Amino acid sequence: KGQGIQQDGTAPEGGLSAVGLGDVEVEAKGRLHGEVTDPFAVGAALFATAPLGTLTSEDNYIGDATPTVGLRGIFDGGAGPLSVAGNLAGVYRGTGRVGSTELGPEFRYGVAGGFKVSPVLRIVLDGFGSTKFSSKNGTNALEVDGGVQVFPLGSPIVIHAAGV
């Protein structure tokens, strides 16, 4: 259920209600430099999606109308209690429209940092977004999140709690 959006940017009367399967993504990652124990590592990922959202629930804003393909560069590292990570990706996708905003190929980015306060607790902060290198409404996005990770002693499990 949702408000939906019309061409002029307003919500249609009665909103929308739909059920559909989201787009399926397949990704292949590889480490280009470094090992798990090294101070930093560099990698890359190639990914693609299939437009199952549109196929299972047309005109209800579930997924892209066309397949997408992208390439992502990955960096992560750390020293002592500090950890950092970053991603840069180019994504090719067909054009689409949400209200008056035209969507299409984009550049995505993300950065994160963490500080291990104790052997069982790490504080994390991350930000990610996308851009079409345009100043038009709806073509640039940015989100920043914070959270904690709990590492129970003697357990391989990590518990994550985060908020926007």
DSSP file with accessible surface (Angstrom, degrees, kcal/mol):
  #  RESIDUE AA STRUCTURE BP1 BP2  ACC     N-H-->O    O-->H-N    N-H-->O    O-->H-N    TCO  KAPPA ALPHA  PHI   PSI    X-CA   Y-CA   Z-CA
    1    1 A K              0   0  209      0, 0.0     2,-0.3     0, 0.0    16,-0.2   0.000 360.0 360.0 360.0 145.3    0.0    0.0    0.0
    2    2 A G  B     -A   16   0A  39     14,-2.2    14,-2.8     1,-0.1     0, 0.0  -0.982 360.0 -97.9-170.8 175.1    1.2    3.5   -0.7
    3    3 A Q        -     0   0  151     -2,-0.3    12,-0.2    12,-0.2    -1,-0.1   0.831  53.0-157.9 -74.4 -34.6    0.3    6.9   -1.9
    4    4 A G        -     0   0   23      7,-0.2     2,-0.3    11,-0.1    -1,-0.1  -0.190  11.9-111.5  75.6-180.0    1.5    6.4   -5.4
    5    5 A I        -     0   0   53      6,-0.1    94,-0.3    10,-0.1     6,-0.2  -0.972  17.7-147.6-155.3 137.0    2.5    9.4   -7.6
    6    6 A Q    >   -     0   0   87      4,-2.9     3,-2.4    -2,-0.3    94,-0.1  -0.518  41.0 -92.7 -97.7 172.7    1.0   10.9  -10.7
    7    7 A Q  T 3  S+     0   0  125      1,-0.3    91,-0.1    -2,-0.2    -1,-0.1   0.836 126.7  52.8 -54.6 -35.3    2.8   12.7  -13.6
    8    8 A D  T 3  S-     0   0  113      2,-0.1    -1,-0.3    91,-0.1     3,-0.1   0.434 121.8-106.0 -84.6   2.5    2.3   16.0  -11.9
    9    9 A G  S <  S+     0   0   39     -3,-2.4     2,-0.2     1,-0.3    -2,-0.1   0.446  81.8 119.7  91.6  -0.5    3.8   14.8   -8.7
   10   10 A T        -     0   0   66      1,-0.1    -4,-2.9    -5,-0.1    -1,-0.3  -0.574  68.7-102.5 -95.6 162.7    0.6   14.5   -6.7
   11   11 A A        -     0   0   46     -6,-0.2    -7,-0.2    -2,-0.2    -6,-0.1  -0.626  36.3-117.7 -82.3 138.3   -0.9   11.3   -5.1
   12   12 A P    >   -     0   0   37      0, 0.0     3,-2.0     0, 0.0     2,-0.1  -0.398  40.7 -89.2 -71.6 153.3   -3.8    9.6   -6.9
   13   13 A E  T 3  S+     0   0  201      1,-0.3   -10,-0.0    -2,-0.1     0, 0.0  -0.411 115.7  14.5 -62.7 129.6   -7.1    9.4   -5.1
   14   14 A G  T 3  S-     0   0   84     -2,-0.1    -1,-0.3    -3,-0.1    -3,-0.0   0.366 103.4-128.8  87.1  -8.3   -7.2    6.2   -3.1
   15   15 A G    <   -     0   0   28     -3,-2.0     2,-0.3   -12,-0.2   -12,-0.2  -0.238  36.8 -68.9  65.3-152.1   -3.5    5.6   -3.4
   16   16 A L  B     -A    2   0A  40    -14,-2.8   -14,-2.2   -12,-0.1     2,-0.4  -0.973  33.5-166.1-140.3 155.3   -2.3    2.3   -4.7
   17   17 A S        +     0   0   83     -2,-0.3     2,-0.3   -16,-0.2    -2,-0.0  -0.979  25.3 153.1-141.2 125.3   -2.2   -1.3   -3.3
   18   18 A A        -     0   0   32     -2,-0.4     2,-0.4    42,-0.1    39,-0.1  -0.988  32.1-150.2-152.4 158.3   -0.1   -4.0   -5.0
   19   19 A V        +     0   0  134     -2,-0.3     2,-0.3    37,-0.2    43,-0.1  -0.997  34.8 144.2-129.4 134.3    1.8   -7.2   -4.4
   20   20 A G        -     0   0   36     -2,-0.4     2,-0.5    37,-0.1    33,-0.1  -0.990  48.7-101.9-162.4 165.9    4.9   -8.1   -6.5
   21   21 A L        -     0   0  101     31,-0.4    35,-0.3    -2,-0.3    36,-0.1  -0.822  42.2-123.8 -94.3 130.0    8.2   -9.7   -6.5
   22   22 A G        -     0   0   40     -2,-0.5    30,-0.1     1,-0.2     2,-0.1  -0.197  41.4 -75.2 -68.5 165.8   11.2   -7.3   -6.3
   23   23 A D        -     0   0   42     29,-0.2     2,-0.4    28,-0.1    -1,-0.2  -0.390  46.6-129.1 -63.0 136.7   14.0   -7.3   -8.8
   24   24 A V  E     -B   50   0B  70     26,-0.9    26,-2.0    -2,-0.1     2,-0.4  -0.714  22.5-158.2 -88.6 134.6   16.5  -10.2   -8.5
   25   25 A E  E     -B   49   0B  97     -2,-0.4     2,-0.4    24,-0.2    24,-0.2  -0.955   8.5-165.9-118.4 136.4   20.2   -9.2   -8.4
   26   26 A V  E     -B   48   0B 105     22,-2.7    22,-2.2    -2,-0.4     2,-0.4  -0.967  14.6-176.4-116.6 134.0   23.1  -11.4   -9.3
   27   27 A E  E     -B   47   0B  70     -2,-0.4     2,-0.5    20,-0.2    20,-0.2  -0.995  17.9-163.2-136.8 139.2   26.6  -10.3   -8.2
   28   28 A A  E     -B   46   0B  67     18,-2.7    18,-2.4    -2,-0.4     2,-0.3  -0.991  17.5-171.1-119.8 124.5   30.1  -11.6   -8.7
   29   29 A K  E     -B   45   0B 144     -2,-0.5     2,-0.3    16,-0.2    16,-0.2  -0.885   5.5-177.0-115.6 150.6   32.8  -10.1   -6.4
   30   30 A G  E     -B   44   0B  39     14,-2.6    14,-2.3    -2,-0.3     2,-0.6  -0.999  26.0-127.2-145.4 144.5   36.6  -10.5   -6.5
   31   31 A R  E     -B   43   0B 134     -2,-0.3    12,-0.3    12,-0.2     3,-0.1  -0.808  22.6-179.4 -89.8 124.6   39.5   -9.3   -4.3
   32   32 A L  E     +     0   0B 127     10,-2.6     2,-0.3    -2,-0.6    11,-0.2   0.727  68.7  11.6 -94.5 -29.1   42.1   -7.5   -6.4
   33   33 A H  E    S+B   42   0B 102      9,-2.1     9,-2.3     1,-0.1    -1,-0.3  -0.973 103.3  19.0-151.6 139.3   44.5   -6.7   -3.6
   34   34 A G        -     0   0   10     -2,-0.3     2,-0.2     7,-0.2     7,-0.1   0.027  61.1-110.2  92.7 161.2   45.0   -7.7    0.0
   35   35 A E    >   -     0   0  117      5,-0.2     3,-1.5     6,-0.0     5,-0.1  -0.734  40.4 -90.8-121.0 174.6   43.9  -10.6    2.3
   36   36 A V  T 3  S+     0   0  121      1,-0.3     5,-0.0    -2,-0.2    -1,-0.0   0.858 126.9  45.3 -57.1 -36.7   41.5  -10.7    5.2
   37   37 A T  T 3  S+     0   0  130      3,-0.0    -1,-0.3     2,-0.0    -3,-0.0   0.521  91.5 104.8 -88.7  -4.6   44.3  -10.0    7.7
   38   38 A D  S <  S-     0   0   70     -3,-1.5     3,-0.1     1,-0.1    40,-0.1  -0.370  83.2-113.8 -75.1 157.8   45.9   -7.1    5.7
   39   39 A P  S    S+     0   0   92      0, 0.0    39,-2.4     0, 0.0     2,-0.3   0.772  97.0   7.1 -64.5 -25.8   45.5   -3.5    6.7
   40   40 A F  E     - C   0  77B  87     37,-0.2     2,-0.3    -5,-0.1    37,-0.3  -0.993  63.5-162.9-152.5 157.8   43.4   -2.8    3.6
   41   41 A A  E     - C   0  76B   9     35,-3.0    35,-2.2    -2,-0.3     2,-0.4  -0.979   6.0-154.2-139.5 151.2   41.9   -4.6    0.6
   42   42 A V  E     +BC  33  75B  52     -9,-2.3   -10,-2.6    -2,-0.3    -9,-2.1  -0.983  23.5 160.4-126.9 137.4   40.6   -3.6   -2.8
   43   43 A G  E     -BC  31  74B   9     31,-2.8    31,-2.7    -2,-0.4     2,-0.3  -0.843  24.0-140.9-144.3-179.0   38.0   -5.4   -4.8
   44   44 A A  E     -BC  30  73B  29    -14,-2.3   -14,-2.6    -2,-0.3     2,-0.4  -0.980   8.5-160.8-146.1 155.4   35.5   -5.1   -7.6
   45   45 A A  E     -BC  29  72B   1     27,-2.3    27,-3.0    -2,-0.3     2,-0.4  -0.999   6.4-158.2-140.8 140.2   32.0   -6.4   -8.3
   46   46 A L  E     +BC  28  71B 101    -18,-2.4   -18,-2.7    -2,-0.4     2,-0.3  -0.973  24.6 177.4-113.7 130.9   30.0   -6.9  -11.4
   47   47 A F  E     -BC  27  70B   4     23,-2.5    23,-2.6    -2,-0.4     2,-0.3  -0.950  14.5-176.4-137.9 157.2   26.2   -7.0  -10.9
   48   48 A A  E     -BC  26  69B  43    -22,-2.2   -22,-2.7    -2,-0.3     2,-0.3  -0.989   9.3-153.9-148.7 149.9   23.0   -7.3  -12.9
   49   49 A T  E     -BC  25  68B  19     19,-2.1    19,-0.9    -2,-0.3   -24,-0.2  -0.898   9.4-141.2-123.6 158.0   19.3   -7.3  -12.1
   50   50 A A  E     -B   24   0B  41    -26,-2.0     2,-2.3    -2,-0.3   -26,-0.9  -0.954  27.9-119.6-115.4 138.9   16.2   -8.7  -13.8
   51   51 A P     >  +     0   0   21      0, 0.0     4,-1.8     0, 0.0     5,-0.1  -0.249  59.0 141.1 -79.4  58.5   13.0   -6.6  -13.8
   52   52 A L  H  >  +     0   0   49     -2,-2.3     4,-2.3     1,-0.2   -31,-0.4   0.820  65.1  63.2 -70.2 -27.6   10.7   -9.0  -11.9
   53   53 A G  H  > S+     0   0    0     -3,-0.4     4,-1.5     2,-0.2    10,-0.2   0.947 108.1  40.6 -60.6 -47.1    9.1   -6.1  -10.0
   54   54 A T  H  4 S+     0   0   34     10,-0.7    -1,-0.2     1,-0.2    -2,-0.2   0.894 115.0  52.5 -69.3 -37.5    7.6   -4.6  -13.1
   55   55 A L  H  < S+     0   0  131     -4,-1.8     3,-0.3     1,-0.2    -1,-0.2   0.850 116.4  38.6 -68.2 -33.0    6.7   -8.0  -14.6
   56   56 A T  H  < S+     0   0   69     -4,-2.3    -1,-0.2   -35,-0.3    -2,-0.2   0.639 135.3  16.4 -93.0 -14.8    4.8   -9.1  -11.4
   57   57 A S  S >< S-     0   0   13     -4,-1.5     3,-1.2    -5,-0.2     5,-0.4  -0.422  80.1-157.5-157.5  73.0    3.2   -5.7  -10.6
   58   58 A E  T 3  S+     0   0  136     -3,-0.3    -4,-0.1     1,-0.2    -3,-0.1  -0.190  74.3   9.2 -59.6 140.7    3.2   -3.3  -13.6
   59   59 A D  T 3  S+     0   0  136      1,-0.1    -1,-0.2     3,-0.1    -5,-0.1   0.719  98.5 104.2  63.4  27.6    2.9    0.5  -12.8
   60   60 A N  S <  S-     0   0   42     -3,-1.2    -2,-0.1    -7,-0.1     3,-0.1   0.161  91.6-111.6-122.9  18.1    3.2    0.0   -9.0
   61   61 A Y        +     0   0  112      1,-0.2     2,-0.8     2,-0.1    -3,-0.1   0.829  68.1 141.6  60.5  35.3    6.8    1.2   -8.5
   62   62 A I        -     0   0   42     -5,-0.4    -1,-0.2    -9,-0.1    -5,-0.2  -0.869  68.4 -39.7-107.6  96.6    8.2   -2.2   -7.6
   63   63 A G  S    S-     0   0   46     -2,-0.8     2,-0.2   -10,-0.2    -1,-0.1  -0.134  89.7 -42.7  84.0-178.7   11.7   -2.3   -9.3
   64   64 A D        -     0   0   32      2,-0.1   -10,-0.7   -14,-0.1   -11,-0.1  -0.516  38.0-133.9 -85.1 157.1   13.0   -1.2  -12.6
   65   65 A A  S    S+     0   0   67     -2,-0.2    -1,-0.1    29,-0.1    30,-0.1   0.649  90.6  35.9 -82.9 -16.9   11.2   -1.6  -15.9
   66   66 A T  S    S-     0   0   46     28,-0.2    -2,-0.1   -16,-0.1   -12,-0.1  -0.876  96.9 -87.7-130.2 163.5   14.4   -2.8  -17.6
   67   67 A P        -     0   0   84      0, 0.0    27,-0.6     0, 0.0     2,-0.3  -0.318  43.0-150.1 -63.4 155.2   17.4   -5.0  -16.6
   68   68 A T  E     -CD  49  93B   8    -19,-0.9   -19,-2.1    25,-0.2     2,-0.3  -0.918  11.8-169.4-124.6 157.4   20.3   -3.1  -15.0
   69   69 A V  E     +CD  48  92B  67     23,-2.2    23,-3.4    -2,-0.3     2,-0.3  -0.992  12.4 170.3-144.3 143.2   24.1   -3.8  -15.0
   70   70 A G  E     -CD  47  91B   6    -23,-2.6   -23,-2.5    -2,-0.3     2,-0.4  -0.985  26.6-141.9-152.3 163.4   26.8   -2.2  -13.0
   71   71 A L  E     -CD  46  90B 109     19,-1.9    19,-2.1    -2,-0.3     2,-0.4  -0.997  21.2-165.6-129.5 129.5   30.4   -2.3  -11.9
   72   72 A R  E     -CD  45  89B  47    -27,-3.0   -27,-2.3    -2,-0.4     2,-0.4  -0.963  12.2-149.8-122.6 134.3   31.5   -1.4   -8.3
   73   73 A G  E     -CD  44  88B  37     15,-3.3    15,-1.9    -2,-0.4     2,-0.4  -0.834  21.5-160.0 -95.4 139.0   34.9   -0.6   -6.9
   74   74 A I  E     +CD  43  87B  35    -31,-2.7   -31,-2.8    -2,-0.4     2,-0.4  -0.970  14.6 176.4-127.8 135.6   35.4   -1.7   -3.2
   75   75 A F  E     +CD  42  86B  83     11,-2.6    11,-2.7    -2,-0.4     2,-0.3  -0.999   7.0 163.6-134.1 135.5   37.9   -0.6   -0.6
   76   76 A D  E     +CD  41  85B  82    -35,-2.2   -35,-3.0    -2,-0.4     2,-0.3  -0.990   7.4 143.0-148.5 151.9   38.1   -1.6    3.1
   77   77 A G  E     -CD  40  84B  14      7,-2.5     7,-2.9    -2,-0.3     2,-0.3  -0.977  16.9-167.8-167.8 177.8   40.7   -1.3    5.8
   78   78 A G  E     - D   0  83B  36    -39,-2.4     2,-0.3    -2,-0.3     5,-0.2  -0.975  11.9-157.2-173.2 160.8   41.4   -0.8    9.4
   79   79 A A  E >   - D   0  82B  74      3,-1.9     3,-2.0    -2,-0.3    -2,-0.0  -0.924  69.0 -39.1-149.7 121.6   44.0   -0.1   12.0
   80   80 A G  T 3  S-     0   0   79     -2,-0.3    -1,-0.0     1,-0.3    36,-0.0  -0.353 128.2 -13.8  61.1-130.6   43.5   -0.9   15.6
   81   81 A P  T 3  S+     0   0   61      0, 0.0    35,-2.4     0, 0.0     2,-0.3   0.597 119.8  91.4 -81.8  -6.7   40.0   -0.1   16.7
   82   82 A L  E <   +DE  79 115B 101     -3,-2.0    -3,-1.9    33,-0.2     2,-0.3  -0.677  49.7 178.9 -92.1 142.3   39.2    2.0   13.5
   83   83 A S  E     -DE  78 114B  30     31,-2.1    31,-2.5    -2,-0.3     2,-0.3  -0.989   1.8-176.4-137.8 146.9   37.7    0.5   10.4
   84   84 A V  E     +DE  77 113B  76     -7,-2.9    -7,-2.5    -2,-0.3     2,-0.3  -0.964   2.7 178.1-139.1 156.2   36.8    2.2    7.1
   85   85 A A  E     -DE  76 112B  37     27,-2.0    27,-2.2    -2,-0.3     2,-0.3  -0.986   2.6-174.9-154.8 154.8   35.1    1.2    3.8
   86   86 A G  E     -DE  75 111B  18    -11,-2.7   -11,-2.6    -2,-0.3     2,-0.3  -0.992   5.1-167.0-152.5 150.3   34.1    2.8    0.5
   87   87 A N  E     -DE  74 110B  60     23,-2.4    23,-1.9    -2,-0.3     2,-0.4  -0.998   2.1-174.6-137.0 139.7   32.3    1.8   -2.7
   88   88 A L  E     +DE  73 109B 103    -15,-1.9   -15,-3.3    -2,-0.3     2,-0.4  -0.999  16.4 175.6-131.3 131.6   32.0    3.6   -6.0
   89   89 A A  E     -DE  72 108B   5     19,-2.8    19,-3.1    -2,-0.4     2,-0.4  -0.997  25.6-152.2-142.0 143.3   29.7    2.2   -8.7
   90   90 A G  E     -DE  71 107B  39    -19,-2.1   -19,-1.9    -2,-0.4     2,-0.4  -0.938  21.0-165.4-107.6 134.0   28.4    3.0  -12.2
   91   91 A V  E     -DE  70 106B   6     15,-2.8    15,-2.1    -2,-0.4     2,-0.5  -0.983   9.3-158.6-126.2 126.3   25.0    1.6  -13.1
   92   92 A Y  E     +D   69   0B 153    -23,-3.4   -23,-2.2    -2,-0.4     2,-0.3  -0.897  27.9 153.3-101.6 126.2   23.5    1.4  -16.5
   93   93 A R  E     -D   68   0B  24     -2,-0.5   -25,-0.2   -25,-0.2     3,-0.1  -0.986  45.2 -96.7-146.1 155.7   19.7    1.1  -16.6
   94   94 A G        -     0   0   18    -27,-0.6   -28,-0.2    -2,-0.3     2,-0.1  -0.213  51.2 -91.8 -66.1 162.9   16.9    2.0  -19.0
   95   95 A T        +     0   0   94      9,-0.1     2,-0.3   -30,-0.1     9,-0.2  -0.474  50.6 166.1 -79.5 149.1   15.1    5.2  -18.5
   96   96 A G  E     -I  103   0C  30      7,-1.9     7,-3.2    -2,-0.1     2,-0.4  -0.926  25.8-126.1-149.8 174.3   11.9    5.4  -16.5
   97   97 A R  E     -I  102   0C 111     -2,-0.3     2,-0.5     5,-0.3     5,-0.2  -0.992  14.9-176.7-135.9 134.0    9.7    8.0  -14.9
   98   98 A V  E >  S-I  101   0C  52      3,-2.5     3,-2.2    -2,-0.4     2,-0.2  -0.963  76.3 -48.5-124.4 108.9    8.4    8.6  -11.4
   99   99 A G  T 3  S-     0   0    4     -2,-0.5   -92,-0.1   -94,-0.3   -91,-0.1  -0.453 123.1 -24.0  61.6-125.3    6.1   11.5  -11.4
  100  100 A S  T 3  S+     0   0   85     -2,-0.2     2,-0.5   -94,-0.1    -1,-0.3   0.414 117.5 101.0 -97.1   3.2    8.0   14.3  -13.2
  101  101 A T  E <   -I   98   0C  26     -3,-2.2    -3,-2.5    37,-0.0     2,-0.5  -0.778  62.3-147.5 -95.1 126.5   11.5   12.8  -12.5
  102  102 A E  E     -I   97   0C  90     -2,-0.5     2,-0.3    -5,-0.2    -5,-0.3  -0.806  15.4-159.9 -92.4 127.8   13.2   10.8  -15.2
  103  103 A L  E     +I   96   0C  42     -7,-3.2    -7,-1.9    -2,-0.5     3,-0.1  -0.721  29.2 121.5-103.2 157.6   15.4    8.0  -14.0
  104  104 A G        +     0   0    2     -2,-0.3   -10,-0.2    -9,-0.2    -9,-0.1  -0.884  58.7   4.0-178.4-149.8   18.2    6.3  -15.8
  105  105 A P        +     0   0   59      0, 0.0     2,-0.3     0, 0.0   -13,-0.2  -0.172  69.0 175.6 -55.5 147.6   21.9    5.5  -15.6
  106  106 A E  E     -E   91   0B  32    -15,-2.1   -15,-2.8    -3,-0.1     2,-0.4  -0.969  34.1-120.7-151.2 166.9   23.5    6.7  -12.3
  107  107 A F  E     -EF  90 131B  66     24,-2.7    24,-2.3    -2,-0.3     2,-0.3  -0.942  30.2-163.6-110.2 129.8   26.7    6.9  -10.2
  108  108 A R  E     +EF  89 130B  74    -19,-3.1   -19,-2.8    -2,-0.4     2,-0.3  -0.897   9.1 178.5-116.5 149.7   26.4    5.3   -6.7
  109  109 A Y  E     +EF  88 129B  75     20,-2.2    20,-2.4    -2,-0.3     2,-0.3  -0.968   6.9 179.8-146.4 156.8   28.7    5.8   -3.7
  110  110 A G  E     -EF  87 128B  11    -23,-1.9   -23,-2.4    -2,-0.3     2,-0.3  -0.969   3.8-175.2-158.3 144.0   29.1    4.8   -0.1
  111  111 A V  E     +EF  86 127B 100     16,-2.7    16,-2.8    -2,-0.3     2,-0.3  -0.984   9.1 179.0-137.5 150.2   31.5    5.4    2.8
  112  112 A A  E     -EF  85 126B  43    -27,-2.2   -27,-2.0    -2,-0.3     2,-0.3  -0.991   7.7-171.2-150.0 154.3   31.5    3.9    6.3
  113  113 A G  E     -EF  84 125B  31     12,-2.6    12,-2.4    -2,-0.3     2,-0.3  -0.986   4.1-169.6-144.8 151.8   33.6    4.0    9.4
  114  114 A G  E     -EF  83 124B   7    -31,-2.5   -31,-2.1    -2,-0.3     2,-0.4  -0.981  10.4-159.2-141.4 154.6   33.6    2.1   12.6
  115  115 A F  E     -EF  82 123B  98      8,-2.4     8,-2.7    -2,-0.3     2,-0.9  -0.969  17.6-141.1-136.3 118.7   35.2    2.3   16.1
  116  116 A K  E     - F   0 122B  80    -35,-2.4     6,-0.3    -2,-0.4   -34,-0.0  -0.705  18.5-177.3 -83.2 105.3   35.5   -0.8   18.3
  117  117 A V  E     -     0   0B  75      4,-1.3    -1,-0.2    -2,-0.9     5,-0.2   0.847  68.7 -12.1 -71.3 -36.9   34.8    0.5   21.8
  118  118 A S  E >  S- F   0 121B  44      3,-1.8     3,-0.9    -3,-0.1    -1,-0.1  -0.906  85.2 -82.7-152.0 176.3   35.5   -2.8   23.4
  119  119 A P  T 3  S+     0   0   98      0, 0.0     3,-0.1     0, 0.0    -2,-0.0   0.729 130.0  36.2 -61.7 -17.3   35.9   -6.5   22.4
  120  120 A V  T 3  S+     0   0   51      1,-0.1    31,-2.1    30,-0.1     2,-0.4   0.460 112.9  58.3-114.1  -1.2   32.1   -6.9   22.3
  121  121 A L  E <   +FG 118 150B  57     -3,-0.9    -3,-1.8    29,-0.2    -4,-1.3  -0.984  48.7 176.7-140.5 128.8   30.9   -3.5   20.9
  122  122 A R  E     -FG 116 149B  58     27,-2.3    27,-2.5    -2,-0.4     2,-0.4  -0.995  19.5-145.3-127.0 136.0   31.6   -1.4   17.8
  123  123 A I  E     -FG 115 148B  89     -8,-2.7    -8,-2.4    -2,-0.4     2,-0.3  -0.835  23.4-168.0 -95.8 133.9   30.0    1.9   16.8
  124  124 A V  E     -FG 114 147B  40     23,-2.7    23,-2.3    -2,-0.4     2,-0.4  -0.928  15.7-176.4-127.7 149.8   29.4    2.4   13.1
  125  125 A L  E     +FG 113 146B 107    -12,-2.4   -12,-2.6    -2,-0.3     2,-0.3  -0.991  12.8 173.3-140.9 130.8   28.4    5.3   10.8
  126  126 A D  E     -FG 112 145B  61     19,-2.7    19,-3.1    -2,-0.4     2,-0.3  -0.983  13.5-167.5-141.3 154.9   27.8    5.0    7.1
  127  127 A G  E     +FG 111 144B  12    -16,-2.8   -16,-2.7    -2,-0.3     2,-0.3  -0.991  12.5 168.7-137.5 143.8   26.5    7.2    4.3
  128  128 A F  E     +FG 110 143B  84     15,-2.3    15,-2.4    -2,-0.3     2,-0.3  -0.987   5.9 144.2-152.4 158.4   25.5    6.3    0.8
  129  129 A G  E     -FG 109 142B  11    -20,-2.4   -20,-2.2    -2,-0.3     2,-0.3  -0.955  28.6-123.9-171.0-170.6   23.8    7.9   -2.2
  130  130 A S  E     -FG 108 141B  23     11,-1.5    11,-2.6    -2,-0.3     2,-0.3  -0.976  15.4-168.9-151.8 160.0   23.5    8.2   -5.9
  131  131 A T  E     -FG 107 140B  18    -24,-2.3   -24,-2.7    -2,-0.3     9,-0.2  -0.993  26.9-160.0-151.2 151.6   23.5   11.0   -8.5
  132  132 A K        -     0   0   58      7,-1.0     8,-0.1    -2,-0.3     3,-0.1   0.112  59.1-109.9-108.1  12.5   22.8   11.5  -12.2
  133  133 A F  S    S+     0   0  163      1,-0.2     2,-0.3     6,-0.2     7,-0.1   0.920  83.5 117.9  55.9  46.9   25.1   14.6  -12.1
  134  134 A S        -     0   0   39      5,-0.2    -2,-0.2     2,-0.1    -1,-0.2  -0.963  66.4-141.3-138.2 155.1   22.0   16.8  -12.5
  135  135 A S        +     0   0  118     -2,-0.3     3,-0.1    -3,-0.1     5,-0.1   0.374  64.4 120.1 -98.1   5.0   20.4   19.5  -10.3
  136  136 A K  S >  S-     0   0  156      1,-0.1     3,-1.6     3,-0.1     4,-0.2  -0.394  77.5 -90.7 -68.8 147.2   16.8   18.3  -11.2
  137  137 A N  T 3  S+     0   0  147      1,-0.2    -1,-0.1     2,-0.1    -2,-0.1  -0.269 109.4  18.4 -55.9 138.7   14.6   17.2   -8.3
  138  138 A G  T 3  S+     0   0   57      2,-0.2    -1,-0.2    -3,-0.1    -2,-0.1   0.489  96.3  98.6  82.2   2.4   14.8   13.5   -7.5
  139  139 A T  S <  S+     0   0   11     -3,-1.6    -7,-1.0     1,-0.1     2,-0.4   0.471  77.8  52.4-102.8  -1.2   18.1   12.9   -9.3
  140  140 A N  E     -G  131   0B  80     -9,-0.2     2,-0.3    -4,-0.2    -2,-0.2  -0.999  63.7-178.8-133.8 136.8   20.4   13.0   -6.3
  141  141 A A  E     +G  130   0B  51    -11,-2.6   -11,-1.5    -2,-0.4     2,-0.3  -0.979   5.8 176.7-135.9 148.3   20.0   11.0   -3.1
  142  142 A L  E     +G  129   0B 123     -2,-0.3     2,-0.4   -13,-0.2   -13,-0.2  -0.969   1.3 178.3-150.8 135.0   22.0   10.8    0.2
  143  143 A E  E     -G  128   0B  74    -15,-2.4   -15,-2.3    -2,-0.3     2,-0.4  -0.998   9.5-162.7-137.8 140.5   21.4    8.9    3.4
  144  144 A V  E     -G  127   0B  82     -2,-0.4     2,-0.3   -17,-0.2   -17,-0.2  -0.990  13.8-178.5-124.1 130.8   23.4    8.7    6.6
  145  145 A D  E     -G  126   0B  25    -19,-3.1   -19,-2.7    -2,-0.4     2,-0.3  -0.927   8.6-163.6-127.3 154.1   22.9    5.9    9.2
  146  146 A G  E     +GH 125 163B  29     17,-2.1    17,-2.6    -2,-0.3     2,-0.3  -0.925  20.9 139.2-132.8 158.3   24.4    5.0   12.5
  147  147 A G  E     -GH 124 162B  16    -23,-2.3   -23,-2.7    -2,-0.3     2,-0.3  -0.976  37.1-106.5-173.3-173.5   24.4    1.9   14.6
  148  148 A V  E     -GH 123 161B  54     13,-2.8    13,-2.3    -2,-0.3     2,-0.4  -0.948  14.7-149.8-133.1 153.3   26.1   -0.6   16.9
  149  149 A Q  E     -GH 122 160B  29    -27,-2.5   -27,-2.3    -2,-0.3     2,-0.5  -0.996  10.4-157.0-122.7 132.6   27.5   -4.1   16.4
  150  150 A V  E     -GH 121 159B  56      9,-2.9     9,-2.8    -2,-0.4   -29,-0.2  -0.946   3.2-165.7-112.9 127.5   27.6   -6.5   19.3
  151  151 A F        -     0   0   38    -31,-2.1     7,-0.2    -2,-0.5     3,-0.1  -0.865  18.1-142.7-111.8  92.1   30.0   -9.4   19.2
  152  152 A P    >   -     0   0   46      0, 0.0     3,-1.9     0, 0.0     5,-0.1  -0.337  33.9 -99.5 -57.2 132.9   29.0  -11.9   22.0
  153  153 A L  T 3  S+     0   0  144      1,-0.3   -33,-0.0     3,-0.1     0, 0.0  -0.279 104.0   7.9 -56.7 133.6   32.2  -13.4   23.5
  154  154 A G  T 3  S+     0   0   93      1,-0.2    -1,-0.3    -3,-0.1    -3,-0.0   0.573 107.4 110.1  73.8  10.0   33.1  -16.8   22.1
  155  155 A S    <   -     0   0   46     -3,-1.9    -1,-0.2     2,-0.2     0, 0.0  -0.921  63.6-146.8-120.3 143.0   30.4  -16.7   19.4
  156  156 A P  S    S+     0   0  132      0, 0.0     2,-0.2     0, 0.0    -1,-0.1   0.497  73.0 103.2 -81.3   1.0   30.7  -16.3   15.7
  157  157 A I        -     0   0  103     -5,-0.1     2,-0.4     2,-0.0    -2,-0.2  -0.586  54.9-161.1 -87.3 142.0   27.4  -14.3   15.6
  158  158 A V        -     0   0   55     -2,-0.2     2,-0.5    -7,-0.2    -7,-0.2  -0.989   7.7-150.6-119.8 132.3   27.3  -10.5   15.2
  159  159 A I  E     -H  150   0B  91     -9,-2.8    -9,-2.9    -2,-0.4     2,-0.4  -0.902  12.9-161.2-105.8 125.4   24.2   -8.6   16.3
  160  160 A H  E     +H  149   0B 124     -2,-0.5     2,-0.4   -11,-0.2   -11,-0.2  -0.884  13.6 176.0-108.3 137.9   23.5   -5.4   14.4
  161  161 A A  E     +H  148   0B  56    -13,-2.3   -13,-2.8    -2,-0.4     2,-0.3  -0.986  17.4 157.6-137.9 127.0   21.2   -2.5   15.5
  162  162 A A  E     -H  147   0B  86     -2,-0.4     2,-0.3   -15,-0.3   -15,-0.3  -0.951  20.1-164.8-146.8 164.8   21.0    0.6   13.4
  163  163 A G  E      H  146   0B  42    -17,-2.6   -17,-2.1    -2,-0.3    -2,-0.0  -0.980 360.0 360.0-150.9 158.1   18.8    3.6   12.7
  164  164 A V              0   0  144     -2,-0.3   -19,-0.2   -19,-0.2   -21,-0.0  -0.689 360.0 360.0 -86.7 360.0   18.4    6.3   10.1
